[in-house]
């Protein structure tokens, strides 16, 4: 008996894999709604058994979408534990059992996930890469560099989220066909404005605090401009830190600072961004920033280091401003300018930003980028068959 032919109007299927550290990159209900008009999706979310950034309850609204099946795969082992190999081989079996038209794999290579890069059907798998090269800012950079080399060298299709990083990646892995899709805006829910001192302008810092984030530059700049007579501002620093004592030593005027040095719960994020005046990212280096997309969602102008990864996203005087992170005076000058011009042009800046963000990051357009990418890979796969 001949096998039944697939119905002409049947949707194709995607197996989509995301670990918890990238869930916020893929977690967008509106984009999924658009994609589900064309594809059925089995979304496998990789979560640690303890201290996960997301819980199953966070996905409740997504679980109700037709055509989307979400499966949670837990691991009790740390990333560097050799037993992770068994965890990834179990994941490989799940992906292969699906037999989907497309596998979309949004994971950073590590020594134990490398077999998936080797064994998944490279004609049907799109591997994500958030960085075009491994730098010293990576944890265990030497090991990660090896994992990148012996993983992405096997990738035929790669999706990236930054044009500048895509250019670097192409130099290192010329055999790959690279797609570029912008990360969607990131919402953590609505917020209620709080009654604050309208004379105080808030410069917000958010995220894990480490060497690459260069938070001490913001602290130093704030203290310096305070000494120059500016006192109509405050600095809000929020995020976990392994060595906060080091950064705290730069704070000469504690009354300027509101610091929450801990993991910030998702429910707290809307109020932080919604009630700030500017989001400051004085990074030493960057590929692209998820936190910036949170700021964009809450229409919060950004002050960011002048690196290609930020130049891809920041339009001067529209949704933010860039500064030289190697010179504290440059950040001081920008902060003073924002303080002096705040009452005159902040409202206009927010209006221009909202218009730009609505146009550039429309969910329908971003979803269409994914759909086009998936269809191109499917067509290439059929051509290679």
N, C-alpha and C positions, 0 to 999 in steps of 0.2 A: 504494500500500500504506500502511495506517495505521501510524503509529509505535507501537512497543511501549510499553505502559503500564508505569509503574514498579511493581514488585511491591509488594503492600500492606505487606509486612513489611520492605521494604528500608529501611536506615537512611539518614537524611538526612546531608548532608555539610557540613563546616565547613572553610573555609580560614582558618588561624590564623597571624598574622604577629607575630613578636616580634624586636626588635633585641637585641643582646647585653646592653645596659645594663638591659633588663627581663626577661631570661631567668629570673632567680631569682624573679620574680613569678609566672611561668607554669609553672615547672619543678616539678611535683609528680606523681609517678607514680601515687599513689593517687587523686588527683582525676581524672587522665586515665582511669584504669581505669573509674571510674564514668561519666564522660562517654561513653566508647567503648561502653558498653552501649546508648546511644541514637543516637550519631552516629559517622560515620567522620570522621577529622580529617587534613587535610594541613597539617602545621605547617612553615611557612617561617621559618627562623631566620636573621636578618641578622647577619653577623659581619664585623669588619674583617679584612683579609688579614694584618695584623700586630697583635700584642699583644691578641688577643681574650681576654675574660674567661673564655670557655668554649671547649672543644675538642670535636670530633665524638665523641671517646671518652667524654665526660661523658654522652652521650645513649644509650649502648649499651643499657642496660636498657630505656629507653623504646622504642627501635627494635624491640624484640622483641614489643611489644604488638600484638595483632590490631586492625586498623582504624586504626592510626596510621602515617602516612607522614611522615617528617621529611626536609626538604630544606634544605641550607645554601646561602645566597646570600652570596658574599663581595664586599667592595668594597675596592679599593686606595686610594680617595680619602677625604680627610678630610671631616668633616661640612660644612664651609663651602666645599668645592671645587665649582664649577659643574658639573663632570662627574658629580656625584651625581644630577643630574636624569636622565641616561640610565640610571643604576642603578635609580632608582625607576620609570621608565617600563618597564623590563624586568620589574620586580616587578609592575607593573600588568597587563602582558600575561599573566604567570603566573596571577595571581588571576582574570582574566577567562576564561582558558582552562579553569580549574577549573569555572566555572559553578556554584559551590556554593550551597547554600540560605542559608548565612550566611558572611559575611566578618567575622572578628574581628581588629581592627587595633590592636595595642598599641604604638603609636609616638608619640613627641612630635613635633608639627608643627614643621617648619623650612621655609625658603624653597623647598627643592627637593623636599620631600615633599608640599607643598600640592596639587599636581595630583591626587594620589590622593584627597584629601578632596573634590575637585571631581568627579572622574570615576568613582569607584566608585559602584555602585548604592546610593543612600542608603537605599532601602527594605530592603536585605539586608545592610547593613554596620553593625556596632557598632564605634564608635571609642572607645578608652579615653582617659581623662583622669585624670592623677594629681594635678592641681592645678586649683583652681577659678578661679584668677587668676594672672597673672604678677607676681612681686614682684622687688624689687631683688636678691634672692639668686640669680636666674637668671643664667647666663652669657649675655652679649649680650641683656640684658633687653629693650631697645627693639626689636630685631629679632624676638625670640621673641614679644613682645606682638603684633606685626603678624601673625606666622605663626599665633598662636592665633586672632586675630580672623577672619582670612580662611581658616581651616581649619574650626574648630568651628561657624562660622556656617552651614556647609553640612551639618552632621551632624544627622541625624534621631534616631539612637539613640546614647547614650553610656553607657559603663560606668565607674564610679568606685569607689574603694576606701576612701573616708572620707565619713561623713555630713556632717561640717562642710564639707569641700571641695565636696561635691555641692550644698550650699546656696548657696555662693558661685558655683559654676558656673551654677546655675539663674538667678541674677540677671543674669549676663552673657550667657547664651545661653538665653533662655526658650523658644525654639522646640524645643529638644531634649527627648526623653523620656529621663530619666536612671534607670539602674539602679545599685544599690550592692551590691557584693559585697566581703566582707572578703578581704584577702590571706591566703593560706594560710601556715601555719608553714613555715619554711625550714630544711631539714636539709642539713648538709654531711657527714653520716656520723656513725658512732659514735666515741666517744673513750674512752680509758683514763685514769682519774684518776691524777694524778701525786702523788708524795709531796711535800707542801709544808709549810711551817711553819704548823701549825693555828692559831697565835696571830695570824697575819697575815691580815687581811681584805682581799681584792682588789677594788678598784673598777676596772672595765674600761671603756676607751674604744676603739671600733673604727670604722674607716671613713675615707674620704678626709677629710683635715683642711683646712678652709677657714674663711672668716669666719663663715658661717652656723652652723657646728658649735660655735663658742664654747668651744673646748677650754681656752682660757686661764682661763675661769671655774673649771673643775675644778682646774686647776693651782694657782690662787691659793687656792682653798678648802682644798686639801690642805695647802699650806704653812702657811696660817693655823692650822689645827687642830693641826698638828704643833707649832707654837709654843705652843699651849695645853696641851701635855703629852701628846697622843695619839700613840702611836707603834706601835700594833698594826694597822697597815694599810700597803698599798702601792697605787700607781696604775700601771696597765698601759695604755699608750697605743700603739695599733697602727693603721697606715695610712699611705698616701702623703701627701706634703705638698710644695708648691712653695716654701714659705718657712718651713721649720722653725726657722730661726734666731730668727724673731720669737717663736714660742711657747716655744722653749727659754729665752729671756731671762726668762721668768716663773718658771722652776724655781730656787728658792733652796736646795733640799735634794735634790740628785741621788740620794741614797741611797733616797729614797722612790719613785723612778720606775723602771719598766722600759719602755723605749721601743723599738719597732720601726718606724722611719719609712721605710716602703717598701710596695710592693704586697704584701698578704698572700695567699699561695696558698690556694686552697680547702681543701686537705688540712690546713692549719694551723688552720682556724677552729674545728673541734670542741674542740680542746684549750683554745683561748683562752676560749671560752664555758663549756665544761664545768668548768673549774678556777677560774673567777672566783666572787666572792661576789655582786656587784651589777654591773649594766650601767648606765653613766651617760651620759645624753644631755642636755647643757646647752645645747641649740640656741637660737639667736636667733629662729628661725622654722621652721615645719615644716608640711607638708601631711599626710603619713603617712610611716612609716618601715619600710623593709624590714629594716633591721638589728634593729629591735625584734622582728620575727617570728623572727629567729634566736635571740634571747635567750629568747623564749617557748618555742621548740622545746626548748632545752636547760634549761628550767625555771630560768632565771636572773632573779631579780627586778630590776626596772628603776627607776632614779631619773631622772625626765625633767622637762623644762621644762613649766610649766603653760600649754599651748596647746591649742586645740580639737582639733587633729590627734592629740595624745597623750591628751587626755581621752576620745576615742573608744575608746581601747584600754586605758588604765590604770585599774584599779579600786583605789583607795587601800587599802592594807593587805592586798590580795589577791594582786596580781601586781606591785605596785610602789608608788611614791610620786611625787608631783608637787611641784615647788618653783618659786619665782619666779626666773627667770633674770636679772632685772635687779638682783638683790640677792645679792651673794656671801655675805652673812651667812645668808641663807635656806638656801642649799646647805650651808654649814658646819653649821648647826643640824641639818639632816636627816642629814648624814654622821655627826655626833657621836651622834645618837640611834640610828642603825643600829649604830655601834660599841659603844655602851653596852648595847644590848639584844640584840646578836647571839647570844650564848650562850643567852639565855633564850627567844627567840621565832623564831629563824631557821628552825629545823626546821618549826615550825608554819606559818610563812609559805610555805615551799616546798610543803608539803602542800596548803594552800589554793590556791596558784597552780596546781599540777598539776591539781587538780579543776576549777578554772575554765577552764583552757586546754583540757583534754580536752573539756569540754562546749561551749565557745563556738567552737572551731576544729576541730570534727570534720570530717574530709575528706569524709565522705558528705554532710553537710549543706551544706558549701561547694560541693561538686560539684552538688548539687541546685539551688542558687541559679543556677549557670551554665546548667544544663539548662532551668530555668524561663525564664530570660532568653532563651535561644535560641529556645525554642518560642513565646514571646510575640512575638518579632520575626518569626518565620516566619508566624504567624497574622496579624500586622498587614500583612505583605507580601502575603499572599494576599488580604486584605480590600481592599488598595489596588489590586490588579491588575484 
